[in-house]
Amino acid sequence: MTQHDDGTAALTQLGRATTMPASPEEAHLERVPAPHKGRFYVVRFTAPEFTSLCPVTGQPDFAHLVIDYIPRDWIVESKSLKLYLTSFRNHGAFHEDCSVTIAETLVTLLDPEWLRIGAYWYPRGGMPIDVFWQTGAPPEGVWIPSQDVPGYRGRG
């Protein structure tokens, strides 16, 4: 049987014991070749329990993240993405900074056809702050599902 390189041989985290990075700067995002180059399809990652810290008070902030992208040549390796997102747990930054930093980091790593992030933050000081960012208009004719994360309604 011949072996082909699917891009996983260079991965340093998948299938290995890893520790949580202490910060986003220490996290190591990895990528593998997109399996369907030349086709437009949407990849979605949902992180309903994302956590970071308020940079002023040090109190935890929580968000439901939805990241959609259309690969070009690369896809993100999911374990490395989970570790990267978890590295924000002890990272102090405002909601807007966390959300856009995650998106821009993925754009730099993957150079996708298109990427968007919907960051649905739970209330801080009684007010939810939702952050939305995308690289531009998606390619025409691609089915991009709604993110379907309801706005915060309180107890009602």
VENZI-V888197 format. One record per run of one state. SS is the DSSP state (h for helix, s for strand, l for the rest). FROM is the first residue (numbers start at 1). TO is the last residue. If there is no record, write none. Layout:
# VENZI-V888197
SS_FROM_TO ; SS_FROM_TO
This chain:
# VENZI-V888197
l_1_30 ; s_31_33 ; l_34_41 ; s_42_53 ; l_54_59 ; s_60_70 ; l_71_73 ; s_74_76 ; l_77_77 ; h_78_90 ; l_91_91 ; s_92_92 ; l_93_94 ; h_95_110 ; l_111_113 ; s_114_121 ; l_122_123 ; s_124_124 ; l_125_126 ; s_127_127 ; l_128_129 ; s_130_134 ; l_135_156
